[in-house]
Amino acid sequence: MKQTYIEFRNRSGFGDIINNYFLFLKYNFKHYSMLYLRYNAVSIVLTIVAAYLLVTGFMGLASRDFRFGMGNNLDTESYFFAGAIILFLIVFITSLINYSFSSSYMAQYVNTGGNIESKSIWKQILKNIGAIIILIIVGVLMYIAYLIISLMLAMIPLLGFIAQYGISFTLSAIFGLTFMSMFSKNNGFSDAISEGFNFTFANFLKVIGFGLVIGILNLMITALILAIPGFIIGIYTYFSVESNADLIGSTFTTLVFTFGFAIFILSFIYTQALSQIAFGVLYYNLFELKHNTFLQEKINQIGINE
């Protein structure tokens, strides 16, 4: 049975854009998630490994007694720092893959009327790999500049906090819309980032408001994902403390906290991918508002049919 297709290339209002995002998830959540898991299978496994190293190292540092069947002389600090480095690299690389994957998915969705093929997504990512690498480098430089500015703004009590979030939402919008420009119109890096900046600042309040609303909604999705494992870990920890069980030296405790921490990281990465889906919905709306191409095509088709 063919899934319901949601048309994004309309001159919609703010509420309609958000409604289209949730309609898209309603009809395509399962298909998108299945492809997402295929593209991120390796990173999921590596995230679990990194979580294990972090949790094991943290518990070892907390007790200064590594009692997991490997002796007491093992340097647990190496586990902790190795896990932190691996996790950072995994989150960074996976986030970039998800930016590309989600952008390509949305471009394929619109261009094919909802008939998406996994091979087409991968081919489009490879086709734009040069522009993606350049965007990664520029994105890292922009993020470093953001960190420096954030440190300066942190000295200002309230306005600094608001400005930090404003800059964060602005950078996320520029990055998200640039990726969409790259994949939807096959623009090179310079044209894509130019369009990303243009769409962001020409519709600044709309873009920032959209990012804020989607961020809150995706935070709620993350909370729902974490509710069950969080409840289980909370109950387990409570009864372990009540019964004076040895949490630090328990292998089972290590596994419980490892999977709990891994689920937290994976849910964060997944909602980041959903945020890029949302920016895909926003991109087509902003593009239509500026260029009016889809509406003009429909008007032309009416003239031809007549």
Beta strands, then each sheet from edge to edge (+ up, - down):
end
